[in-house]
Amino acid sequence: MTAMQNTMLSACFGAVTGYVIGNGAFLIKYAWDAHKEKKRKKAEEAEKITE
């Protein structure tokens, strides 16, 4: 493998790895926000019922 091929392979692997890690972080954040919103709505409903 030439030096240029090695550099291209490293760059592509790094880009794909970064893409996967970024998407994973986005999915975790989205799930976290959805859970917080669901919890907030549930608390609002419980507050309305007790009033």
Buried (B, 14 or more C-beta within 10 A) or exposed (E): EEEEEEEEEEEEEEEEEEEEEEEEEEEEEEEEEEEEEEEEEEEEEEEEEEE
